[in-house]
Amino acid sequence: MSVPITRDRLQELLRHGAQLVEVLPEDEYDYEHLPGAITIPLKMLDAASVSSLNRDRAVFVYCYDTQ
Amino acid sequence: MYDYVAGIADWASFGLPLEGEHDSGTRVGAHVRTDLATCRPNHRLTEVRERASALRAGKPAFTNERGVVVGRLGRVSLGGSDDVSVEEAMSLGPRTVRPSLELDKAVERMRTQSLTTLPVTRSDGVLVGVLRRDDAERAIQPSDD
């Protein structure tokens, strides 16, 4: 289960080493993404695709907007 | 796991950095002039004209105490000699763009609407700066290299 977070809180936690995952299609990631984010498109989100994430650090996922 | 629900649209419209093929350098936010005059609605036009002429960014924007753009002066009011308050002379709800707008799209809009400047505001309405059309047109021209 994920917890909603604001922009300000995200910026604060990124400064402390949090990880960012964009779940949009890969071409949209190539077009633009948040600094330091990695791409794991939603359709590919499974145990294998997230294995590269550090389980000891917070993980933030995002897409384009609230839609 | 945390969900940044507002997403990249919120991040970019706040003028925060982007990476990728269309990174921050291709956006309006990287080309705004911040040496602009800001005035409060209760200021007198005489004072506003003095401030505006001292700065290269052109027409001043009018902000409230939180830095939110509330109005703009037209060329006639700014160039005239009346000394009324800004509030009486300004037009409300000026058209603004976000720092995340791609620069070529901003130029297209300015050409279509015959605008020489565009106020740039964050998603909360706070003024970032002003985009000048001549600056933007220069920036999108292909280099000679």
Backbone of each chain as ProteinMPNN parsed JSONL, in Angstrom:
{"seq_chain_A": "MSVPITRDRLQELLRHGAQLVEVLPEDEYDYEHLPGAITIPLKMLDAASVSSLNRDRAVFVYCYDTQ", "coords_chain_A": {"N_chain_A": [[0.838, -1.19, 0.0], [0.479, 2.256, -0.783], [1.527, 5.536, 0.34], [0.163, 8.742, 0.109], [1.986, 11.678, -0.85], [3.329, 14.988, -0.497], [4.727, 17.601, -2.65], [6.649, 19.18, -1.298], [7.389, 17.547, 0.854], [8.392, 15.398, -0.533], [10.663, 16.539, -1.768], [12.173, 17.042, 0.484], [12.65, 14.434, 1.474], [14.02, 13.32, -0.651], [16.414, 14.578, -0.451], [17.475, 13.124, 1.546], [18.175, 10.736, 0.483], [16.122, 9.199, -0.683], [14.445, 7.052, -3.101], [13.393, 7.371, -6.493], [10.775, 6.487, -8.641], [9.574, 6.424, -11.848], [6.507, 5.615, -13.311], [5.427, 5.792, -15.78], [5.056, 5.114, -19.373], [8.058, 4.117, -21.145], [8.926, 5.837, -23.22], [7.882, 8.259, -22.456], [9.261, 8.725, -20.145], [11.791, 9.071, -21.26], [11.368, 11.469, -22.542], [10.886, 13.41, -20.5], [11.691, 13.607, -17.054], [11.745, 13.367, -13.433], [14.585, 14.597, -11.635], [17.078, 12.177, -11.184], [15.338, 10.031, -11.167], [14.294, 6.626, -11.822], [13.144, 4.441, -14.46], [10.326, 2.441, -14.374], [7.987, 1.155, -16.054], [4.459, 1.011, -15.479], [3.172, -1.315, -16.406], [5.166, -3.102, -16.297], [5.76, -3.458, -13.728], [6.81, -5.466, -11.301], [7.954, -8.109, -9.094], [10.492, -8.736, -10.048], [11.252, -6.472, -11.551], [11.507, -4.513, -9.641], [13.615, -5.283, -8.181], [16.052, -4.043, -8.238], [15.883, -1.929, -6.575], [16.758, -0.349, -3.497], [15.922, -1.768, -0.537], [16.138, -0.63, 1.912], [15.822, 2.031, 1.745], [13.563, 4.764, 1.33], [10.948, 4.615, -1.135], [9.626, 6.334, -3.852], [6.904, 6.611, -5.989], [5.718, 7.898, -9.112], [3.504, 9.394, -11.545], [2.149, 11.106, -14.373], [0.159, 13.037, -13.525], [-2.643, 13.541, -11.314], [-4.544, 12.095, -12.655]], "CA_chain_A": [[0.0, 0.0, 0.0], [1.297, 3.462, -0.874], [1.097, 6.685, 1.133], [0.277, 9.974, -0.681], [2.978, 12.612, -0.315], [3.335, 16.285, -1.179], [5.976, 17.999, -3.314], [7.616, 19.65, -0.306], [7.888, 16.386, 1.615], [9.2, 14.617, -1.473], [11.963, 17.196, -1.905], [12.903, 16.845, 1.738], [13.108, 13.051, 1.591], [15.02, 13.062, -1.694], [17.708, 15.048, 0.075], [17.964, 12.106, 2.474], [18.491, 9.486, -0.215], [14.97, 8.422, -1.158], [14.525, 6.615, -4.499], [12.257, 7.825, -7.29], [10.432, 5.581, -9.745], [8.503, 6.89, -12.746], [5.79, 4.427, -13.798], [4.88, 6.078, -17.113], [5.76, 4.386, -20.429], [9.469, 4.489, -21.231], [9.16, 6.997, -24.097], [7.56, 9.468, -21.688], [10.422, 8.919, -19.255], [12.867, 9.637, -22.076], [10.997, 12.856, -22.857], [11.129, 14.211, -19.291], [11.486, 12.909, -15.786], [12.305, 14.055, -12.279], [16.016, 14.308, -11.49], [17.465, 10.975, -10.452], [14.321, 8.961, -11.22], [14.494, 5.503, -12.734], [11.886, 4.106, -15.113], [9.731, 1.1, -14.331], [6.605, 1.355, -16.515], [3.468, 0.331, -14.646], [2.882, -2.659, -16.919], [6.318, -3.98, -16.027], [6.025, -3.407, -12.294], [6.665, -6.759, -10.611], [9.05, -8.37, -8.147], [11.783, -8.712, -10.744], [11.627, -5.118, -11.992], [11.855, -3.654, -8.495], [14.693, -5.906, -7.413], [17.229, -3.163, -8.187], [15.683, -0.883, -5.562], [17.285, -0.606, -2.166], [14.79, -1.938, 0.378], [16.361, 0.122, 3.145], [15.572, 3.452, 1.493], [12.185, 5.057, 0.901], [10.702, 4.596, -2.575], [8.509, 7.18, -4.298], [6.476, 6.401, -7.365], [4.909, 9.008, -9.632], [3.189, 9.381, -12.975], [2.102, 12.48, -14.878], [-0.586, 13.845, -12.552], [-3.567, 12.767, -10.497], [-5.494, 11.359, -13.497]], "C_chain_A": [[0.878, 1.247, 0.0], [0.671, 4.6, -0.078], [1.236, 7.941, 0.27], [1.255, 10.951, -0.025], [2.986, 13.891, -1.14], [4.705, 16.564, -1.809], [7.046, 18.401, -2.3], [8.244, 18.489, 0.462], [8.777, 15.513, 0.728], [10.601, 15.22, -1.59], [12.823, 16.965, -0.665], [13.473, 15.425, 1.816], [14.114, 12.673, 0.501], [16.403, 13.504, -1.233], [18.313, 14.034, 1.039], [18.072, 10.743, 1.805], [17.319, 8.642, -0.66], [15.135, 8.106, -2.648], [13.239, 6.997, -5.226], [12.021, 6.874, -8.451], [9.308, 6.197, -10.572], [7.852, 5.665, -13.363], [5.1, 4.67, -15.149], [5.601, 5.216, -18.157], [7.168, 4.955, -20.65], [9.716, 5.707, -22.131], [8.83, 8.305, -23.379], [8.668, 9.78, -20.677], [11.563, 9.56, -20.044], [12.622, 11.113, -22.356], [11.32, 13.783, -21.691], [10.914, 13.337, -18.069], [12.11, 13.721, -14.655], [13.774, 13.669, -12.121], [16.273, 13.06, -10.648], [16.471, 9.837, -10.507], [14.784, 7.819, -12.125], [13.137, 5.179, -13.358], [11.527, 2.64, -14.888], [8.276, 1.282, -14.758], [5.631, 0.467, -15.751], [3.209, -1.104, -15.094], [4.012, -3.645, -16.63], [6.645, -4.051, -14.542], [5.751, -4.77, -11.652], [7.898, -6.973, -9.727], [10.415, -8.271, -8.82], [12.21, -7.284, -11.079], [12.015, -4.208, -10.826], [13.034, -4.209, -7.69], [15.933, -5.015, -7.309], [17.089, -2.069, -7.127], [16.236, -1.321, -4.217], [16.125, -0.638, -1.171], [14.939, -1.139, 1.672], [16.104, 1.618, 2.98], [14.159, 3.637, 0.972], [12.093, 5.073, -0.625], [9.479, 5.443, -2.877], [8.173, 6.827, -5.735], [5.666, 7.618, -7.814], [4.572, 8.741, -11.088], [3.013, 10.836, -13.409], [1.385, 13.409, -13.909], [-1.592, 12.953, -11.864], [-4.516, 11.897, -11.329], [-5.172, 9.87, -13.507]], "O_chain_A": [[1.895, 1.298, 0.692], [-0.539, 4.631, 0.15], [2.32, 8.194, -0.257], [1.338, 11.035, 1.2], [2.684, 13.876, -2.333], [5.689, 15.874, -1.545], [8.206, 18.01, -2.426], [9.453, 18.45, 0.688], [9.781, 14.963, 1.182], [11.601, 14.505, -1.52], [14.027, 16.726, -0.755], [14.634, 15.236, 2.179], [14.961, 11.805, 0.71], [17.418, 12.896, -1.572], [19.511, 14.073, 1.32], [18.061, 9.713, 2.479], [17.502, 7.47, -0.988], [15.864, 8.793, -3.364], [12.148, 6.953, -4.657], [12.956, 6.5, -9.159], [8.221, 6.46, -10.057], [8.537, 4.78, -13.875], [4.295, 3.855, -15.6], [6.65, 4.645, -17.859], [7.425, 6.126, -20.374], [10.602, 6.516, -21.852], [9.431, 9.34, -23.665], [8.968, 10.941, -20.397], [12.223, 10.478, -19.557], [13.559, 11.91, -22.4], [11.955, 14.821, -21.875], [10.064, 12.446, -18.06], [12.898, 14.638, -14.889], [14.162, 12.544, -12.436], [15.748, 12.917, -9.544], [16.73, 8.772, -9.948], [15.558, 8.019, -13.062], [12.099, 5.594, -12.842], [12.311, 1.733, -15.171], [7.417, 1.538, -13.915], [5.94, -0.677, -15.42], [3.047, -2.001, -14.266], [3.833, -4.86, -16.711], [7.661, -4.619, -14.141], [4.598, -5.169, -11.486], [8.77, -6.108, -9.639], [11.375, -7.78, -8.227], [13.375, -6.922, -10.915], [12.763, -3.247, -11.005], [13.397, -3.664, -6.648], [16.762, -5.195, -6.417], [18.053, -1.368, -6.817], [16.188, -2.496, -3.852], [15.429, 0.362, -0.991], [13.983, -0.991, 2.433], [16.159, 2.377, 3.947], [13.624, 2.783, 0.266], [13.026, 5.485, -1.315], [8.431, 5.294, -2.247], [9.054, 6.753, -6.591], [5.016, 8.28, -7.006], [5.25, 7.976, -11.774], [3.672, 11.718, -12.858], [1.925, 14.443, -13.515], [-1.42, 11.734, -11.831], [-5.219, 11.052, -10.774], [-5.866, 9.093, -14.163]]}, "seq_chain_B": "MYDYVAGIADWASFGLPLEGEHDSGTRVGAHVRTDLATCRPNHRLTEVRERASALRAGKPAFTNERGVVVGRLGRVSLGGSDDVSVEEAMSLGPRTVRPSLELDKAVERMRTQSLTTLPVTRSDGVLVGVLRRDDAERAIQPSDD", "coords_chain_B": {"N_chain_B": [[6.249, 2.339, 0.606], [5.81, 5.362, -1.208], [3.475, 7.627, -2.711], [3.722, 10.07, -5.013], [1.332, 11.825, -5.74], [0.507, 14.071, -7.223], [2.363, 14.242, -9.192], [4.552, 14.525, -12.131], [3.592, 16.706, -13.513], [2.837, 18.57, -11.593], [5.297, 18.984, -10.315], [6.883, 20.079, -12.4], [5.427, 22.365, -13.085], [5.906, 23.941, -10.996], [8.311, 24.907, -11.431], [10.521, 23.356, -10.919], [13.542, 21.383, -11.392], [14.008, 19.374, -14.384], [14.888, 16.318, -16.02], [16.013, 14.623, -19.024], [15.136, 14.263, -22.573], [13.756, 16.597, -23.076], [14.631, 18.591, -21.152], [15.009, 20.9, -18.338], [16.281, 23.077, -19.546], [15.042, 23.494, -21.969], [12.74, 24.733, -21.415], [10.454, 27.359, -20.503], [11.092, 28.391, -17.984], [13.875, 28.46, -17.78], [14.615, 30.66, -19.155], [13.586, 33.032, -18.268], [13.438, 36.467, -17.28], [14.44, 37.869, -14.305], [14.873, 40.304, -13.331], [12.836, 42.184, -12.825], [10.329, 44.716, -12.295], [8.245, 44.772, -9.496], [5.128, 45.651, -8.173], [2.788, 46.871, -5.767], [-0.805, 46.846, -5.664], [-1.665, 49.248, -4.48], [0.186, 51.167, -5.069], [1.304, 54.222, -6.699], [0.92, 55.297, -10.097], [2.959, 56.934, -11.089], [5.204, 56.251, -9.6], [5.468, 53.614, -10.372], [6.113, 53.852, -13.09], [8.645, 54.968, -12.91], [10.076, 52.901, -11.715], [9.811, 50.877, -13.645], [11.15, 51.926, -15.859], [13.711, 51.831, -15.017], [14.514, 49.27, -15.225], [15.371, 46.501, -17.341], [13.611, 44.551, -18.072], [11.123, 45.385, -18.763], [7.576, 45.938, -18.797], [6.083, 46.271, -15.582], [4.989, 43.807, -13.168], [2.162, 43.13, -11.118], [1.851, 42.324, -7.834], [0.465, 40.581, -5.013], [0.811, 40.555, -1.385], [1.822, 38.023, -1.033], [3.287, 37.513, -3.236], [1.868, 36.729, -5.433], [0.702, 37.025, -8.721], [-1.499, 39.557, -9.614], [-2.391, 41.406, -11.42], [-1.922, 43.485, -14.381], [-0.421, 46.17, -16.227], [-1.564, 47.973, -19.035], [-0.138, 49.188, -22.163], [-0.988, 51.792, -22.665], [-1.768, 52.875, -20.178], [0.652, 52.704, -18.818], [2.31, 54.287, -20.334], [1.133, 56.756, -20.179], [0.238, 59.845, -18.44], [-1.259, 59.964, -16.208], [-1.792, 59.955, -12.666], [-2.899, 57.835, -11.021], [-3.902, 55.201, -8.749], [-2.353, 51.977, -8.98], [-4.201, 49.944, -8.783], [-6.507, 51.051, -9.822], [-5.873, 51.307, -12.47], [-4.93, 48.919, -13.503], [-5.315, 45.827, -15.35], [-7.194, 43.021, -14.443], [-6.426, 39.572, -13.578], [-4.223, 38.659, -15.38], [-2.872, 37.056, -18.316], [-0.9, 34.248, -17.875], [2.012, 32.074, -17.952], [3.364, 28.798, -17.242], [6.529, 27.866, -15.744], [7.278, 25.45, -16.799], [6.412, 25.269, -19.39], [7.127, 24.501, -22.767], [9.699, 26.144, -24.546], [9.525, 26.731, -27.332], [6.803, 26.533, -27.777], [5.867, 28.621, -26.232], [6.906, 30.794, -27.645], [5.502, 30.535, -30.021], [2.923, 31.077, -29.09], [3.236, 33.733, -28.25], [3.797, 34.998, -30.646], [1.44, 34.507, -32.1], [-0.418, 35.883, -30.531], [0.557, 38.388, -30.569], [2.312, 39.286, -28.51], [4.819, 40.803, -26.497], [5.968, 40.251, -24.125], [5.663, 37.836, -21.488], [4.224, 37.087, -18.414], [5.537, 34.833, -16.01], [4.462, 32.312, -13.962], [4.399, 30.249, -11.0], [2.611, 27.174, -10.166], [1.144, 27.915, -7.967], [0.61, 30.512, -8.4], [2.548, 32.367, -7.773], [4.885, 34.8, -8.772], [7.466, 34.112, -11.076], [9.085, 35.282, -13.016], [9.655, 37.201, -16.012], [9.086, 36.385, -19.369], [10.712, 37.404, -22.2], [9.924, 38.078, -25.548], [11.918, 38.512, -27.522], [14.203, 37.455, -26.308], [13.406, 34.772, -26.093], [12.987, 34.03, -28.753], [15.557, 34.23, -29.768], [16.752, 32.182, -28.321], [15.608, 29.842, -29.32], [16.496, 29.7, -31.872], [18.335, 27.871, -34.29], [21.758, 27.067, -33.743], [24.744, 28.391, -35.37], [26.812, 26.655, -35.443]], "CA_chain_B": [[6.253, 3.041, -0.676], [5.063, 6.619, -1.202], [2.932, 8.002, -4.016], [3.674, 11.511, -5.292], [0.108, 11.775, -6.54], [0.405, 15.206, -8.15], [3.182, 13.827, -10.325], [5.526, 15.371, -12.831], [2.924, 17.939, -13.93], [2.946, 19.474, -10.449], [6.724, 19.263, -10.122], [7.37, 20.959, -13.464], [4.731, 23.655, -13.074], [6.45, 24.707, -9.88], [9.614, 25.392, -11.875], [11.602, 22.51, -10.413], [14.318, 20.849, -12.519], [13.637, 18.157, -15.099], [15.916, 15.706, -16.852], [15.455, 13.956, -20.194], [15.347, 14.932, -23.86], [13.175, 17.945, -22.954], [14.933, 18.963, -19.771], [14.656, 22.261, -17.922], [16.853, 24.076, -20.443], [14.15, 23.712, -23.117], [11.48, 25.257, -20.87], [10.359, 28.797, -20.259], [11.712, 28.748, -16.714], [15.312, 28.682, -17.916], [14.848, 31.85, -19.985], [12.876, 34.199, -17.745], [14.201, 37.537, -16.637], [13.929, 38.073, -12.947], [15.183, 41.684, -12.921], [11.646, 42.948, -13.182], [9.715, 45.515, -11.243], [6.94, 44.337, -8.985], [4.491, 46.715, -7.403], [1.536, 46.524, -5.111], [-1.933, 47.566, -6.262], [-1.902, 50.575, -3.91], [1.207, 52.112, -5.517], [0.876, 55.214, -7.683], [1.477, 55.037, -11.426], [4.214, 57.676, -11.263], [6.253, 55.431, -9.001], [5.594, 52.413, -11.202], [6.825, 54.221, -14.327], [10.064, 55.157, -12.568], [10.658, 51.565, -11.488], [9.84, 50.127, -14.891], [12.158, 52.461, -16.771], [15.039, 51.518, -14.486], [14.788, 47.856, -15.428], [15.321, 46.128, -18.748], [12.615, 43.516, -18.336], [9.915, 45.975, -19.335], [6.406, 46.236, -17.971], [6.076, 45.636, -14.271], [3.853, 42.955, -12.807], [1.616, 43.557, -9.839], [1.698, 41.147, -6.995], [-0.008, 40.848, -3.657], [1.855, 40.378, -0.371], [2.382, 36.661, -1.135], [4.022, 37.386, -4.495], [0.97, 36.197, -6.461], [0.375, 38.036, -9.725], [-2.927, 39.886, -9.584], [-2.79, 42.282, -12.52], [-0.906, 43.994, -15.284], [-0.77, 47.453, -16.832], [-1.457, 48.062, -20.484], [0.827, 50.163, -22.672], [-1.557, 53.143, -22.581], [-1.668, 53.328, -18.786], [2.053, 52.828, -18.429], [2.925, 55.38, -21.081], [0.406, 58.011, -19.968], [0.746, 60.706, -17.38], [-2.171, 59.936, -15.06], [-1.184, 59.442, -11.445], [-3.883, 57.133, -10.195], [-3.292, 54.017, -8.15], [-2.245, 50.823, -9.873], [-5.451, 49.195, -8.7], [-7.487, 51.672, -10.71], [-5.447, 51.259, -13.871], [-4.492, 47.605, -13.987], [-6.309, 44.828, -15.758], [-7.117, 41.875, -13.528], [-6.296, 38.238, -14.163], [-3.407, 38.636, -16.592], [-2.521, 35.738, -18.855], [0.448, 33.843, -17.453], [2.389, 30.703, -18.326], [4.149, 28.095, -16.229], [7.931, 27.699, -16.127], [7.478, 24.16, -17.478], [5.992, 25.324, -20.791], [8.277, 24.418, -23.678], [10.01, 27.481, -25.047], [9.013, 26.954, -28.697], [5.352, 26.737, -27.679], [5.673, 29.979, -25.711], [7.178, 31.717, -28.75], [4.356, 30.422, -30.94], [1.808, 31.789, -28.465], [3.516, 35.174, -28.248], [3.664, 35.481, -32.027], [0.018, 34.461, -32.452], [-1.169, 36.882, -29.771], [1.298, 39.661, -30.669], [2.8, 39.66, -27.173], [6.272, 40.977, -26.421], [6.396, 39.657, -22.859], [4.688, 36.965, -20.816], [4.562, 36.797, -17.012], [5.68, 33.402, -15.732], [4.111, 32.065, -12.561], [4.317, 28.855, -10.554], [1.228, 26.699, -10.097], [0.434, 28.604, -6.886], [0.398, 31.893, -8.808], [3.679, 33.231, -7.409], [5.646, 35.263, -9.926], [8.832, 33.622, -11.259], [9.781, 36.293, -13.807], [8.996, 37.55, -17.278], [9.725, 35.893, -20.595], [10.673, 38.374, -23.293], [9.857, 37.376, -26.831], [13.199, 38.54, -28.244], [15.079, 36.472, -25.65], [12.928, 33.421, -26.404], [13.227, 33.759, -30.182], [17.004, 33.992, -29.913], [17.101, 30.897, -27.703], [15.151, 28.679, -30.109], [17.142, 29.693, -33.186], [19.432, 26.909, -34.375], [23.066, 27.734, -33.724], [25.479, 28.318, -36.641], [27.897, 25.654, -35.325]], "C_chain_B": [[5.337, 4.264, -0.593], [4.61, 6.962, -2.623], [2.895, 9.531, -4.123], [2.533, 11.7, -6.295], [0.048, 12.897, -7.588], [1.327, 15.053, -9.352], [4.047, 14.892, -10.972], [4.894, 16.697, -13.281], [3.041, 18.994, -12.827], [4.391, 19.923, -10.255], [7.209, 20.318, -11.123], [6.712, 22.331, -13.398], [5.177, 24.531, -11.913], [7.859, 25.215, -10.211], [10.784, 24.575, -11.37], [12.298, 21.797, -11.575], [13.784, 19.54, -13.082], [14.857, 17.637, -15.825], [15.228, 15.044, -18.035], [15.717, 14.741, -21.467], [14.814, 16.365, -23.829], [13.375, 18.428, -21.522], [14.632, 20.438, -19.504], [15.174, 23.334, -18.879], [15.972, 24.395, -21.639], [12.842, 24.371, -22.69], [11.605, 26.755, -20.605], [11.154, 29.21, -19.02], [13.195, 29.062, -16.81], [15.626, 29.992, -18.635], [14.141, 33.103, -19.468], [13.858, 35.23, -17.21], [13.584, 37.79, -15.272], [14.207, 39.49, -12.458], [14.012, 42.601, -13.257], [11.098, 43.706, -11.976], [8.429, 44.846, -10.787], [6.4, 45.447, -8.094], [3.221, 46.181, -6.773], [0.41, 47.36, -5.724], [-2.17, 48.964, -5.69], [-0.831, 51.593, -4.313], [0.643, 53.064, -6.566], [1.573, 54.936, -9.015], [2.808, 55.758, -11.661], [5.398, 56.851, -10.759], [6.535, 54.194, -9.857], [6.389, 52.706, -12.477], [8.317, 54.384, -14.054], [10.749, 53.802, -12.39], [10.83, 50.819, -12.798], [10.946, 50.623, -15.803], [13.566, 52.139, -16.299], [15.44, 50.07, -14.744], [14.594, 47.47, -16.892], [14.173, 45.176, -19.062], [11.277, 44.071, -18.813], [8.802, 46.148, -18.327], [6.451, 45.543, -16.616], [4.855, 44.738, -14.073], [3.401, 43.378, -11.418], [1.265, 42.355, -8.998], [1.107, 41.543, -5.653], [1.117, 40.529, -2.665], [2.479, 38.988, -0.394], [3.143, 36.442, -2.438], [3.188, 36.825, -5.631], [0.584, 37.317, -7.436], [-1.128, 38.283, -9.731], [-3.347, 40.765, -10.758], [-1.608, 42.763, -13.327], [-1.378, 45.311, -15.874], [-0.623, 47.389, -18.343], [-0.502, 49.169, -20.881], [0.31, 51.598, -22.487], [-1.427, 53.696, -21.163], [-0.227, 53.588, -18.392], [2.705, 54.031, -19.107], [2.259, 56.728, -20.838], [0.982, 58.826, -18.836], [-0.181, 60.748, -16.165], [-1.436, 59.419, -13.829], [-2.256, 58.876, -10.531], [-3.18, 55.939, -9.557], [-3.265, 52.901, -9.191], [-3.577, 50.072, -9.935], [-6.502, 49.736, -9.669], [-7.136, 51.458, -12.178], [-5.198, 49.854, -14.398], [-5.657, 46.742, -14.464], [-6.093, 43.595, -14.896], [-6.9, 40.57, -14.301], [-5.468, 38.18, -15.428], [-3.085, 37.213, -17.027], [-1.083, 35.409, -18.454], [0.746, 32.449, -17.99], [3.234, 30.106, -17.21], [5.607, 27.959, -16.687], [8.192, 26.404, -16.899], [7.057, 24.179, -18.942], [7.221, 25.276, -21.698], [8.448, 25.745, -24.403], [9.446, 27.719, -26.446], [7.498, 27.17, -28.694], [5.032, 28.138, -27.145], [5.887, 31.008, -26.817], [6.001, 31.721, -29.723], [3.163, 31.223, -30.382], [2.016, 33.303, -28.524], [3.382, 35.764, -29.651], [2.187, 35.562, -32.407], [-0.76, 35.592, -31.791], [-0.485, 38.254, -29.753], [1.751, 40.17, -29.297], [4.317, 39.819, -27.215], [6.829, 40.403, -25.118], [5.275, 38.776, -22.306], [5.11, 36.797, -19.357], [4.579, 35.277, -16.788], [5.413, 33.185, -14.248], [4.136, 30.568, -12.261], [2.85, 28.463, -10.455], [0.446, 27.336, -8.948], [0.256, 30.086, -7.18], [1.544, 32.833, -8.5], [4.528, 33.54, -8.648], [7.067, 34.685, -9.936], [9.658, 34.679, -11.987], [8.985, 36.591, -15.06], [9.797, 36.986, -18.437], [9.59, 36.973, -21.653], [10.738, 37.627, -24.614], [11.198, 37.383, -27.566], [14.202, 37.571, -27.623], [14.715, 35.051, -26.101], [13.196, 33.066, -27.867], [14.703, 33.483, -30.436], [17.369, 32.588, -29.427], [16.672, 29.699, -28.543], [15.754, 28.648, -31.512], [18.25, 28.648, -33.2], [20.767, 27.641, -34.418], [23.762, 27.538, -35.07], [26.549, 27.239, -36.624], [27.57, 24.377, -36.089]], "O_chain_B": [[4.256, 4.221, -0.004], [5.279, 6.629, -3.601], [2.137, 10.196, -3.416], [2.736, 11.731, -7.509], [-0.413, 12.68, -8.709], [1.102, 15.657, -10.4], [4.243, 15.986, -10.445], [5.595, 17.701, -13.414], [3.311, 20.163, -13.1], [4.661, 21.107, -10.054], [7.849, 21.303, -10.755], [7.368, 23.347, -13.629], [4.859, 25.719, -11.859], [8.51, 25.861, -9.39], [11.922, 25.044, -11.389], [11.698, 21.625, -12.636], [13.2, 18.72, -12.375], [15.747, 18.4, -16.202], [14.004, 14.917, -18.054], [16.422, 15.75, -21.457], [15.367, 17.247, -24.487], [12.415, 18.643, -20.782], [14.067, 21.13, -20.352], [14.561, 24.394, -19.005], [16.127, 25.446, -22.261], [11.938, 24.548, -23.507], [12.697, 27.315, -20.501], [11.808, 30.253, -19.012], [13.719, 29.84, -16.013], [16.788, 30.389, -18.712], [14.103, 34.122, -20.158], [14.953, 34.903, -16.753], [12.367, 37.908, -15.124], [13.844, 39.856, -11.34], [14.176, 43.647, -13.885], [11.369, 43.378, -10.821], [7.622, 44.408, -11.607], [7.147, 46.093, -7.359], [2.664, 45.17, -7.202], [0.651, 48.451, -6.239], [-2.811, 49.789, -6.342], [-0.925, 52.762, -3.939], [-0.35, 52.767, -7.23], [2.682, 54.404, -9.047], [3.68, 55.241, -12.359], [6.444, 56.769, -11.404], [7.684, 53.789, -10.037], [7.231, 51.909, -12.89], [9.151, 53.986, -14.868], [11.867, 53.593, -12.862], [11.867, 50.201, -13.038], [11.613, 49.821, -16.456], [14.51, 52.169, -17.088], [16.587, 49.692, -14.504], [13.758, 48.043, -17.59], [13.808, 45.021, -20.227], [10.398, 43.312, -19.22], [9.04, 46.461, -17.16], [6.815, 44.371, -16.518], [3.829, 44.901, -14.733], [4.184, 43.922, -10.64], [0.486, 41.49, -9.399], [1.23, 42.686, -5.214], [2.248, 40.265, -3.073], [3.556, 38.789, 0.167], [3.592, 35.332, -2.721], [3.727, 36.48, -6.682], [0.193, 38.409, -7.025], [-1.926, 37.351, -9.839], [-4.537, 40.859, -11.061], [-0.453, 42.489, -13.003], [-2.579, 45.548, -16.009], [0.335, 46.816, -18.86], [-0.102, 49.987, -20.054], [1.085, 52.506, -22.188], [-1.026, 54.844, -20.971], [0.077, 54.571, -17.716], [3.549, 54.706, -18.517], [2.79, 57.754, -21.264], [2.069, 58.541, -18.333], [0.077, 61.476, -15.207], [-0.567, 58.553, -13.931], [-2.487, 59.366, -9.425], [-1.998, 55.702, -9.804], [-4.044, 52.889, -10.144], [-4.012, 49.629, -10.997], [-7.279, 48.981, -10.255], [-8.022, 51.433, -13.032], [-5.248, 49.625, -15.606], [-6.803, 46.905, -14.044], [-4.961, 43.179, -14.651], [-7.156, 40.484, -15.502], [-5.949, 37.702, -16.455], [-3.033, 36.292, -16.211], [-0.169, 36.204, -18.673], [-0.156, 31.734, -18.427], [3.75, 30.819, -16.35], [5.881, 27.94, -17.887], [9.213, 26.278, -17.575], [7.31, 23.218, -19.668], [8.228, 25.93, -21.428], [7.478, 26.381, -24.815], [8.937, 28.805, -26.721], [6.976, 27.913, -29.525], [4.052, 28.76, -27.555], [5.139, 31.981, -26.918], [5.565, 32.775, -30.187], [2.49, 31.947, -31.115], [1.086, 34.057, -28.811], [2.912, 36.889, -29.82], [1.737, 36.562, -32.967], [-1.647, 36.188, -32.402], [-0.893, 39.158, -29.023], [1.585, 41.347, -28.977], [5.011, 39.058, -27.889], [8.019, 40.105, -25.023], [4.1, 38.961, -22.624], [6.245, 36.404, -19.09], [3.74, 34.547, -17.314], [6.053, 33.794, -13.39], [3.926, 29.736, -13.143], [1.958, 29.293, -10.634], [-0.785, 27.302, -8.949], [-0.195, 30.84, -6.318], [1.52, 33.989, -8.924], [4.839, 32.66, -9.45], [7.782, 34.758, -8.936], [10.802, 34.941, -11.614], [7.799, 36.276, -15.156], [11.022, 37.096, -18.481], [8.482, 37.408, -21.967], [11.501, 36.675, -24.775], [11.578, 36.379, -28.168], [14.971, 36.933, -28.343], [15.582, 34.245, -26.44], [13.585, 31.941, -28.18], [15.052, 32.605, -31.226], [18.184, 31.898, -30.038], [17.309, 28.647, -28.485], [15.552, 27.688, -32.256], [19.018, 28.542, -32.244], [20.895, 28.693, -35.044], [23.415, 26.629, -35.825], [27.134, 26.931, -37.662], [28.369, 23.44, -36.095]]}, "name": "protein", "num_of_chains": 2, "seq": "MSVPITRDRLQELLRHGAQLVEVLPEDEYDYEHLPGAITIPLKMLDAASVSSLNRDRAVFVYCYDTQMYDYVAGIADWASFGLPLEGEHDSGTRVGAHVRTDLATCRPNHRLTEVRERASALRAGKPAFTNERGVVVGRLGRVSLGGSDDVSVEEAMSLGPRTVRPSLELDKAVERMRTQSLTTLPVTRSDGVLVGVLRRDDAERAIQPSDD"}
